[in-house]
Amino acid sequence: MQRGPVLDGLPEWYLADQLKKFKSGQRGKNAANRAEALMGVAMAKVGTDEQLADLTRHFSKRKPKPFIRVVRGDIPVGRAHYATRCASCHGTKGEGKPEIQSPPVNVQEDWFLLDQLRKYANGQRTVHPRDAGGVMMKAALAGLSPDDLRSVVAYIARDLTVTPPLQKVGPPKK
């Protein structure tokens, strides 16, 4: 498992938007959010708009890969919360909505989705006042418990994710 988002398969428009936010300092300045701070440092090394465009094209053309589902939750509860709090922005199938810069959630690994929801909920993923999507995310999570967050992610991973689950492979049986 890696320690950051899977960029493979995210749309070019979303990658460009997020990388520009890191480049401009709207994201990546919160030292309490180590993964985001590291991304901020990495993006400081991207010198030109052409390099940024090359990165977004590269990752958007890659296919998302199967992953081991690690988040467990109450699927019916997650489905209900997704329908009332998430689908209007992220789509009924988790496909995202470019017209409102809302990313797909159906290509991301479950552990990362849960990590991001927790960070929005507890303030570790800081929300820049000019980041309307971030402000909406924080509001959408208001009142949800940690169990609710796990249930939403478990629902996404089981019913919306575009890749089949990758099964754990143990040592060979003797």
Stockholm file with secondary structure:
# STOCKHOLM 1.0

chainA/1-174         MQRGPVLDGLPEWYLADQLKKFKSGQRGKNAANRAEALMGVAMAKVGTDEQLADLTRHFSKRKPKPFIRVVRGDIPVGRAHYATRCASCHGTKGEGKPEIQSPPVNVQEDWFLLDQLRKYANGQRTVHPRDAGGVMMKAALAGLSPDDLRSVVAYIARDLTVTPPLQKVGPPKK
#=GR chainA/1-174 SS CCSSCCCTTCCHHHHHHHHHHHHHTSSSCCTTSHHHHHHHHHHHTCCSHHHHHHHHHHHHHSCCCCCCCCCCCCHHHHHHHIIIIIHHHHCTTSCCBGGGTBCCSSSSCHHHHHHHHHHHHHTSSCCCTTCHHHHHHHHHHTTCCHHHHHHHHHHIIIIICSSCCCCCCCCCCC
#=GC SS_cons         CCSSCCCTTCCHHHHHHHHHHHHHTSSSCCTTSHHHHHHHHHHHTCCSHHHHHHHHHHHHHSCCCCCCCCCCCCHHHHHHHIIIIIHHHHCTTSCCBGGGTBCCSSSSCHHHHHHHHHHHHHTSSCCCTTCHHHHHHHHHHTTCCHHHHHHHHHHIIIIICSSCCCCCCCCCCC
//
